[in-house]
Amino acid sequence: MPELREYARRDGIALRHPGQWTALPPDRITKCMLIGSRPAAPDIPGTVTTRSEATYLEILPAGATKGAALRALAAAEGVPLEEVAAVGDNPNDLDMIATAGLGVAVGDGHPDVRAAAGTVVRSCADGAVADVVDLAFQANGWATSCG
């Protein structure tokens, strides 16, 4: 399948056949990703589905979202969520940018993400991360100059 080969090439991963689905240890599966021409979301109890791209459908254990991970990480580090910035581009980032004190979408991100974000910066390739660093510095009244 071309979509699967492109995913592996882009992310630099090796593909291998997992064998029979029923042989996989259910307590060790963290994510199942369906790749294809807009795969339909199945209704599987105890899971949540999200799209990371138009052709990628991710099936995760209920509660396993980027927002939940951000809350857990911030709590573990003792950082208030109001002081956390999160940058997203696709629908699987929606709860993460809603959770962060500074929720940012990249300019070339999915329209739903741009609409939900408090701030939209340039595209990834044009310096989105630098924009977010500048925003964080400005929010704290710090200067942002290099040299």
N, CA and C atoms as a LAMMPS dump frame, in Angstrom:
ITEM: TIMESTEP
0
ITEM: NUMBER OF ATOMS
441
ITEM: BOX BOUNDS ff ff ff
-5.0000000000000000e+02 5.0000000000000000e+02
-5.0000000000000000e+02 5.0000000000000000e+02
-5.0000000000000000e+02 5.0000000000000000e+02
ITEM: ATOMS id mol type element x y z
1 1 1 N 0.848 -1.168 0
2 1 2 C 0 0 0
3 1 3 C 0.895 1.234 0
4 2 1 N 0.703 2.128 -0.957
5 2 2 C 1.581 3.298 -1.067
6 2 3 C 1.553 4.214 0.154
7 3 1 N 0.395 4.392 0.778
8 3 2 C 0.305 5.265 1.949
9 3 3 C 1.161 4.749 3.092
10 4 1 N 1.16 3.437 3.288
11 4 2 C 1.944 2.833 4.357
12 4 3 C 3.439 2.961 4.078
13 5 1 N 3.845 2.705 2.846
14 5 2 C 5.264 2.849 2.491
15 5 3 C 5.721 4.303 2.644
16 6 1 N 4.874 5.25 2.27
17 6 2 C 5.227 6.665 2.406
18 6 3 C 5.354 7.054 3.875
19 7 1 N 4.46 6.556 4.723
20 7 2 C 4.538 6.809 6.165
21 7 3 C 5.873 6.292 6.712
22 8 1 N 6.236 5.09 6.362
23 8 2 C 7.487 4.506 6.851
24 8 3 C 8.691 5.29 6.344
25 9 1 N 8.664 5.682 5.068
26 9 2 C 9.775 6.445 4.503
27 9 3 C 9.911 7.792 5.197
28 10 1 N 8.799 8.501 5.343
29 10 2 C 8.82 9.84 5.925
30 10 3 C 9.286 9.827 7.37
31 11 1 N 8.838 8.833 8.136
32 11 2 C 9.185 8.785 9.555
33 11 3 C 10.42 7.938 9.852
34 12 1 N 11.026 7.367 8.814
35 12 2 C 12.261 6.609 8.988
36 12 3 C 12.091 5.356 9.822
37 13 1 N 10.985 4.65 9.623
38 13 2 C 10.749 3.422 10.382
39 13 3 C 10.736 2.218 9.451
40 14 1 N 11.024 1.066 10.024
41 14 2 C 10.972 -0.188 9.275
42 14 3 C 9.619 -0.844 9.531
43 15 1 N 9.022 -1.352 8.491
44 15 2 C 7.75 -2.047 8.626
45 15 3 C 7.994 -3.535 8.8
46 16 1 N 7.178 -4.143 9.621
47 16 2 C 7.22 -5.592 9.753
48 16 3 C 5.804 -6.076 9.981
49 17 1 N 5.514 -7.258 9.523
50 17 2 C 4.179 -7.825 9.698
51 17 3 C 4.056 -8.298 11.143
52 18 1 N 3.019 -7.873 11.865
53 18 2 C 2.912 -8.236 13.276
54 18 3 C 2.39 -9.643 13.525
55 19 1 N 2.009 -10.344 12.481
56 19 2 C 1.414 -11.666 12.669
57 19 3 C -0.074 -11.538 12.89
58 20 1 N -0.659 -12.492 13.537
59 20 2 C -2.094 -12.48 13.8
60 20 3 C -2.44 -11.444 14.856
61 21 1 N -3.478 -10.676 14.603
62 21 2 C -3.919 -9.643 15.539
63 21 3 C -4.195 -10.236 16.914
64 22 1 N -4.826 -11.385 16.946
65 22 2 C -5.191 -12.004 18.224
66 22 3 C -3.979 -12.491 19.005
67 23 1 N -2.829 -12.619 18.346
68 23 2 C -1.618 -13.067 19.03
69 23 3 C -0.877 -11.912 19.705
70 24 1 N -1.263 -10.688 19.414
71 24 2 C -0.596 -9.542 20.032
72 24 3 C -1.011 -9.426 21.494
73 25 1 N -0.082 -9.123 22.38
74 25 2 C -0.425 -8.991 23.805
75 25 3 C -1.242 -7.72 24.043
76 26 1 N -2.52 -7.822 24.43
77 26 2 C -3.373 -6.637 24.554
78 26 3 C -2.883 -5.634 25.585
79 27 1 N -2.152 -6.066 26.59
80 27 2 C -1.667 -5.128 27.601
81 27 3 C -0.438 -4.357 27.134
82 28 1 N 0.078 -4.68 25.961
83 28 2 C 1.268 -3.995 25.458
84 28 3 C 0.97 -3.144 24.226
85 29 1 N -0.251 -3.171 23.729
86 29 2 C -0.599 -2.357 22.565
87 29 3 C -0.886 -0.947 23.046
88 30 1 N -0.145 0.01 22.51
89 30 2 C -0.347 1.397 22.908
90 30 3 C -1.09 2.201 21.846
91 31 1 N -1.003 1.745 20.596
92 31 2 C -1.686 2.458 19.529
93 31 3 C -1.805 1.551 18.326
94 32 1 N -2.943 1.643 17.677
95 32 2 C -3.136 0.986 16.395
96 32 3 C -3.418 2.092 15.4
97 33 1 N -2.677 2.136 14.314
98 33 2 C -2.89 3.177 13.327
99 33 3 C -3.312 2.546 12.014
100 34 1 N -4.453 2.989 11.505
101 34 2 C -4.946 2.547 10.214
102 34 3 C -4.539 3.589 9.182
103 35 1 N -3.925 3.137 8.119
104 35 2 C -3.461 4.041 7.076
105 35 3 C -4.149 3.645 5.784
106 36 1 N -4.784 4.595 5.153
107 36 2 C -5.471 4.327 3.9
108 36 3 C -6.246 5.544 3.452
109 37 1 N -7.041 5.362 2.457
110 37 2 C -7.837 6.459 1.916
111 37 3 C -9.004 6.761 2.844
112 38 1 N -8.744 7.636 3.815
113 38 2 C -9.754 8.084 4.782
114 38 3 C -10.457 6.921 5.461
115 39 1 N -9.716 6.089 6.236
116 39 2 C -10.331 4.945 6.912
117 39 3 C -11.422 5.381 7.889
118 40 1 N -12.486 4.603 7.935
119 40 2 C -13.599 4.891 8.839
120 40 3 C -13.22 4.515 10.27
121 41 1 N -13.728 5.274 11.22
122 41 2 C -13.439 5.016 12.63
123 41 3 C -14.309 3.875 13.14
124 42 1 N -13.689 2.791 13.615
125 42 2 C -14.476 1.693 14.169
126 42 3 C -14.974 2.037 15.574
127 43 1 N -16.032 1.391 16
128 43 2 C -16.562 1.595 17.347
129 43 3 C -16.059 0.448 18.215
130 44 1 N -14.974 0.7 18.945
131 44 2 C -14.357 -0.32 19.788
132 44 3 C -14.444 0.158 21.23
133 45 1 N -15.172 -0.557 22.085
134 45 2 C -15.286 -0.133 23.495
135 45 3 C -13.913 0.015 24.15
136 46 1 N -13.778 1.031 24.995
137 46 2 C -12.525 1.239 25.72
138 46 3 C -11.441 1.917 24.91
139 47 1 N -11.812 2.48 23.752
140 47 2 C -10.814 3.161 22.928
141 47 3 C -11.307 4.548 22.557
142 48 1 N -10.381 5.352 22.077
143 48 2 C -10.669 6.667 21.511
144 48 3 C -9.979 6.705 20.151
145 49 1 N -10.61 7.347 19.188
146 49 2 C -9.992 7.47 17.87
147 49 3 C -9.698 8.928 17.576
148 50 1 N -8.646 9.152 16.809
149 50 2 C -8.271 10.494 16.391
150 50 3 C -7.54 10.405 15.062
151 51 1 N -7.54 11.466 14.328
152 51 2 C -6.814 11.512 13.057
153 51 3 C -5.573 12.384 13.223
154 52 1 N -4.446 11.822 12.838
155 52 2 C -3.229 12.61 12.842
156 52 3 C -2.982 13.207 11.463
157 53 1 N -3.581 12.626 10.45
158 53 2 C -3.584 13.164 9.093
159 53 3 C -4.823 12.607 8.419
160 54 1 N -5.147 13.115 7.251
161 54 2 C -6.378 12.682 6.569
162 54 3 C -6.406 11.177 6.339
163 55 1 N -5.259 10.584 6.084
164 55 2 C -5.211 9.147 5.788
165 55 3 C -4.757 8.301 6.98
166 56 1 N -4.583 8.923 8.146
167 56 2 C -4.14 8.197 9.342
168 56 3 C -5.241 8.235 10.4
169 57 1 N -5.704 7.086 10.807
170 57 2 C -6.665 6.985 11.896
171 57 3 C -5.985 6.236 13.035
172 58 1 N -5.877 6.875 14.183
173 58 2 C -5.235 6.271 15.337
174 58 3 C -6.294 5.773 16.308
175 59 1 N -6.111 4.559 16.806
176 59 2 C -6.992 3.97 17.805
177 59 3 C -6.15 3.78 19.062
178 60 1 N -6.576 4.441 20.136
179 60 2 C -5.807 4.456 21.382
180 60 3 C -6.672 3.983 22.539
181 61 1 N -6.049 3.522 23.617
182 61 2 C -6.835 3.213 24.819
183 61 3 C -7.555 4.473 25.29
184 62 1 N -8.748 4.317 25.815
185 62 2 C -9.51 5.458 26.331
186 62 3 C -8.646 6.263 27.297
187 63 1 N -8.657 7.569 27.137
188 63 2 C -7.872 8.438 28.014
189 63 3 C -6.444 8.659 27.568
190 64 1 N -5.989 7.948 26.555
191 64 2 C -4.608 8.088 26.083
192 64 3 C -4.567 9.151 24.993
193 65 1 N -4.501 10.404 25.429
194 65 2 C -4.46 11.511 24.485
195 65 3 C -3.238 12.371 24.764
196 66 1 N -2.92 13.239 23.843
197 66 2 C -1.798 14.147 24.065
198 66 3 C -2.097 15.121 25.201
199 67 1 N -3.357 15.504 25.341
200 67 2 C -3.729 16.382 26.458
201 67 3 C -3.516 15.696 27.796
202 68 1 N -3.907 14.424 27.891
203 68 2 C -3.701 13.665 29.129
204 68 3 C -2.211 13.525 29.422
205 69 1 N -1.425 13.277 28.396
206 69 2 C 0.023 13.158 28.587
207 69 3 C 0.625 14.483 29.05
208 70 1 N 0.15 15.582 28.486
209 70 2 C 0.653 16.895 28.888
210 70 3 C 0.303 17.197 30.339
211 71 1 N -0.926 16.871 30.744
212 71 2 C -1.318 17.073 32.146
213 71 3 C -0.441 16.248 33.086
214 72 1 N -0.2 14.983 32.731
215 72 2 C 0.62 14.108 33.577
216 72 3 C 2.064 14.602 33.652
217 73 1 N 2.616 15.021 32.533
218 73 2 C 3.998 15.497 32.514
219 73 3 C 4.141 16.787 33.317
220 74 1 N 3.206 17.71 33.114
221 74 2 C 3.269 18.968 33.866
222 74 3 C 3.149 18.708 35.366
223 75 1 N 2.244 17.826 35.754
224 75 2 C 2.071 17.501 37.182
225 75 3 C 3.334 16.85 37.738
226 76 1 N 3.926 15.938 36.985
227 76 2 C 5.136 15.251 37.447
228 76 3 C 6.307 16.217 37.63
229 77 1 N 6.346 17.248 36.8
230 77 2 C 7.437 18.223 36.875
231 77 3 C 7.098 19.422 37.748
232 78 1 N 5.859 19.474 38.243
233 78 2 C 5.448 20.582 39.091
234 78 3 C 5.281 21.897 38.339
235 79 1 N 4.929 21.814 37.067
236 79 2 C 4.761 23.014 36.247
237 79 3 C 3.268 23.265 36.046
238 80 1 N 2.793 24.441 36.417
239 80 2 C 1.374 24.75 36.183
240 80 3 C 1.072 24.746 34.685
241 81 1 N -0.073 24.217 34.31
242 81 2 C -0.438 24.163 32.896
243 81 3 C -0.485 25.543 32.258
244 82 1 N -0.754 26.574 33.06
245 82 2 C -0.774 27.934 32.531
246 82 3 C 0.589 28.356 31.995
247 83 1 N 1.648 27.667 32.432
248 83 2 C 3.003 27.998 32.007
249 83 3 C 3.517 27.067 30.916
250 84 1 N 2.634 26.265 30.357
251 84 2 C 3.026 25.292 29.343
252 84 3 C 2.539 25.757 27.975
253 85 1 N 3.408 25.641 26.977
254 85 2 C 3.032 25.915 25.588
255 85 3 C 2.975 24.59 24.846
256 86 1 N 2.005 24.457 23.963
257 86 2 C 1.891 23.258 23.125
258 86 3 C 1.615 23.707 21.7
259 87 1 N 2.29 23.07 20.758
260 87 2 C 2.156 23.415 19.351
261 87 3 C 1.598 22.213 18.607
262 88 1 N 0.576 22.438 17.787
263 88 2 C -0.03 21.337 17.054
264 88 3 C -0.327 21.682 15.611
265 89 1 N -0.556 20.615 14.834
266 89 2 C -0.881 20.809 13.428
267 89 3 C -2.051 19.956 12.937
268 90 1 N -2.35 18.876 13.622
269 90 2 C -3.391 17.96 13.164
270 90 3 C -4.41 17.689 14.267
271 91 1 N -5.58 17.134 13.901
272 91 2 C -6.648 16.939 14.887
273 91 3 C -6.251 16.152 16.13
274 92 1 N -5.257 15.278 16.043
275 92 2 C -4.842 14.557 17.244
276 92 3 C -4.159 15.468 18.257
277 93 1 N -3.93 16.727 17.91
278 93 2 C -3.319 17.7 18.813
279 93 3 C -4.336 18.606 19.494
280 94 1 N -5.614 18.494 19.143
281 94 2 C -6.625 19.424 19.651
282 94 3 C -6.702 19.475 21.17
283 95 1 N -6.761 18.322 21.833
284 95 2 C -6.883 18.364 23.292
285 95 3 C -5.594 18.841 23.947
286 96 1 N -4.46 18.64 23.304
287 96 2 C -3.188 19.105 23.843
288 96 3 C -3.127 20.631 23.814
289 97 1 N -3.518 21.241 22.691
290 97 2 C -3.447 22.703 22.638
291 97 3 C -4.521 23.338 23.518
292 98 1 N -5.63 22.623 23.743
293 98 2 C -6.658 23.13 24.657
294 98 3 C -6.198 23.032 26.106
295 99 1 N -5.341 22.07 26.41
296 99 2 C -4.856 21.844 27.771
297 99 3 C -3.788 22.85 28.178
298 100 1 N -2.941 23.232 27.246
299 100 2 C -1.808 24.108 27.547
300 100 3 C -2.259 25.536 27.811
301 101 1 N -1.477 26.226 28.604
302 101 2 C -1.739 27.641 28.836
303 101 3 C -1.606 28.451 27.566
304 102 1 N -0.664 28.071 26.711
305 102 2 C -0.478 28.704 25.413
306 102 3 C -0.655 27.617 24.362
307 103 1 N -1.845 27.558 23.773
308 103 2 C -2.142 26.585 22.735
309 103 3 C -1.94 27.213 21.375
310 104 1 N -1.045 26.641 20.588
311 104 2 C -0.627 27.24 19.328
312 104 3 C -0.82 26.254 18.18
313 105 1 N -1.284 26.772 17.051
314 105 2 C -1.363 25.977 15.82
315 105 3 C -0.357 26.541 14.831
316 106 1 N 0.194 25.653 14.016
317 106 2 C 1.087 26.121 12.958
318 106 3 C 0.244 26.573 11.776
319 107 1 N 0.766 27.524 11.029
320 107 2 C 0.021 28.13 9.939
321 107 3 C -0.412 27.173 8.852
322 108 1 N 0.337 26.101 8.673
323 108 2 C -0.032 25.117 7.652
324 108 3 C -0.744 23.913 8.271
325 109 1 N -1.245 24.089 9.476
326 109 2 C -1.949 23.009 10.163
327 109 3 C -3.374 22.837 9.672
328 110 1 N -4.021 21.815 10.18
329 110 2 C -5.407 21.49 9.837
330 110 3 C -6.305 22.678 10.22
331 111 1 N -7.308 22.99 9.401
332 111 2 C -8.199 24.121 9.701
333 111 3 C -8.86 24.042 11.081
334 112 1 N -9.251 22.848 11.527
335 112 2 C -9.874 22.714 12.849
336 112 3 C -8.901 23.07 13.967
337 113 1 N -7.643 22.75 13.774
338 113 2 C -6.627 23.054 14.787
339 113 3 C -6.362 24.553 14.813
340 114 1 N -6.247 25.159 13.64
341 114 2 C -6.039 26.614 13.589
342 114 3 C -7.21 27.351 14.232
343 115 1 N -8.431 26.863 14.002
344 115 2 C -9.621 27.51 14.574
345 115 3 C -9.669 27.364 16.094
346 116 1 N -9.184 26.252 16.626
347 116 2 C -9.262 25.981 18.063
348 116 3 C -8.131 26.623 18.857
349 117 1 N -7.03 26.908 18.203
350 117 2 C -5.849 27.426 18.909
351 117 3 C -6.045 28.883 19.293
352 118 1 N -5.449 29.248 20.413
353 118 2 C -5.463 30.642 20.834
354 118 3 C -4.581 31.504 19.954
355 119 1 N -3.581 30.896 19.341
356 119 2 C -2.604 31.607 18.522
357 119 3 C -2.234 30.738 17.328
358 120 1 N -2.027 31.372 16.188
359 120 2 C -1.545 30.682 14.992
360 120 3 C -0.24 31.353 14.584
361 121 1 N 0.791 30.533 14.375
362 121 2 C 2.105 31.038 13.975
363 121 3 C 2.398 30.604 12.545
364 122 1 N 3.59 30.92 12.085
365 122 2 C 3.986 30.532 10.725
366 122 3 C 3.966 29.009 10.567
367 123 1 N 4.157 28.555 9.358
368 123 2 C 4.213 27.116 9.095
369 123 3 C 5.46 26.519 9.732
370 124 1 N 5.464 25.205 9.855
371 124 2 C 6.616 24.511 10.46
372 124 3 C 7.913 24.887 9.752
373 125 1 N 7.9 24.818 8.434
374 125 2 C 9.113 25.065 7.66
375 125 3 C 9.557 26.525 7.698
376 126 1 N 8.652 27.419 8.074
377 126 2 C 8.973 28.847 8.064
378 126 3 C 9.275 29.417 9.444
379 127 1 N 9.44 28.579 10.445
380 127 2 C 9.866 29.065 11.747
381 127 3 C 8.818 29.06 12.84
382 128 1 N 7.883 28.121 12.794
383 128 2 C 6.821 28.063 13.804
384 128 3 C 7.384 27.958 15.219
385 129 1 N 8.37 27.129 15.423
386 129 2 C 8.913 26.94 16.779
387 129 3 C 9.569 28.229 17.271
388 130 1 N 10.272 28.921 16.4
389 130 2 C 10.877 30.198 16.789
390 130 3 C 9.795 31.199 17.175
391 131 1 N 8.68 31.186 16.45
392 131 2 C 7.559 32.071 16.8
393 131 3 C 7.039 31.771 18.196
394 132 1 N 6.916 30.488 18.531
395 132 2 C 6.401 30.104 19.846
396 132 3 C 7.378 30.525 20.945
397 133 1 N 8.667 30.359 20.708
398 133 2 C 9.662 30.802 21.687
399 133 3 C 9.551 32.314 21.875
400 134 1 N 9.411 33.056 20.781
401 134 2 C 9.249 34.511 20.889
402 134 3 C 8.004 34.863 21.694
403 135 1 N 6.893 34.164 21.441
404 135 2 C 5.659 34.427 22.186
405 135 3 C 5.845 34.171 23.68
406 136 1 N 6.517 33.083 24.009
407 136 2 C 6.747 32.746 25.413
408 136 3 C 7.63 33.807 26.078
409 137 1 N 8.647 34.256 25.384
410 137 2 C 9.517 35.291 25.94
411 137 3 C 8.74 36.586 26.138
412 138 1 N 7.93 36.971 25.141
413 138 2 C 7.145 38.203 25.237
414 138 3 C 6.152 38.129 26.391
415 139 1 N 5.544 36.957 26.579
416 139 2 C 4.566 36.797 27.667
417 139 3 C 5.213 37.002 29.033
418 140 1 N 6.517 36.731 29.12
419 140 2 C 7.231 36.901 30.394
420 140 3 C 8.014 38.211 30.462
421 141 1 N 7.874 39.034 29.418
422 141 2 C 8.57 40.327 29.404
423 141 3 C 10.06 40.217 29.181
424 142 1 N 10.506 39.123 28.576
425 142 2 C 11.928 38.937 28.31
426 142 3 C 12.281 39.423 26.917
427 143 1 N 13.519 39.812 26.72
428 143 2 C 13.984 40.224 25.397
429 143 3 C 14.285 38.986 24.559
430 144 1 N 14.119 39.118 23.267
431 144 2 C 14.393 37.989 22.365
432 144 3 C 15.342 38.439 21.26
433 145 1 N 16.599 38.499 21.579
434 145 2 C 17.568 38.839 20.546
435 145 3 C 18.703 37.826 20.571
436 146 1 N 19.242 37.567 19.422
437 146 2 C 20.377 36.644 19.308
438 146 3 C 21.564 37.446 18.81
439 147 1 N 22.757 37.046 19.242
440 147 2 C 23.899 37.744 18.684
441 147 3 C 25.072 37.778 19.572
